[in-house]
Amino acid sequence: MYEYLNGTKVGSNLAELLVYANSVTNELFGLVITVAFFAVVLIASLMFQLRLTGRIRPETSLMASSFATLGWATILEMYSGILSPVYFFFIIGITILSILWVALSSD
């Protein structure tokens, strides 16, 4: 269809289109997509716990969502320019803190 969009090659795969969207939004696109992914997984995990057990343990939902987001951020980090390394290390820090919270919480 369109091989170039405003001088940027976007015709061959979806990753090039994501890099273009990230460059147009001044590197805000990758962050917004990652935060939205984190929020969706967190809310889904909380609702699943409530439905399955009748109670909510936010520390396990935070750990599940941070692990899922770390996987998502790793995929975005593999393509240069989609997610900043600062945000990637911030996600690693959140994952480590959520593991510590689960380890230190009493049952």
CORDA-V272637 format. One record per pair of residues at least 12 apart in sequence whose C-alpha atoms are under 6 Angstrom apart, sorted by the first residue. I is the first residue (numbers start at 1). GAP is how many residues later the second one is. Records with the same first field share a line. If there is no record, write none. Layout:
I: GAP / GAP
This chain:
19: 63
22: 60
30: 52 / 53
38: 27 / 31
41: 24
42: 19 / 23
45: 16
46: 15
59: 43
63: 35
66: 29
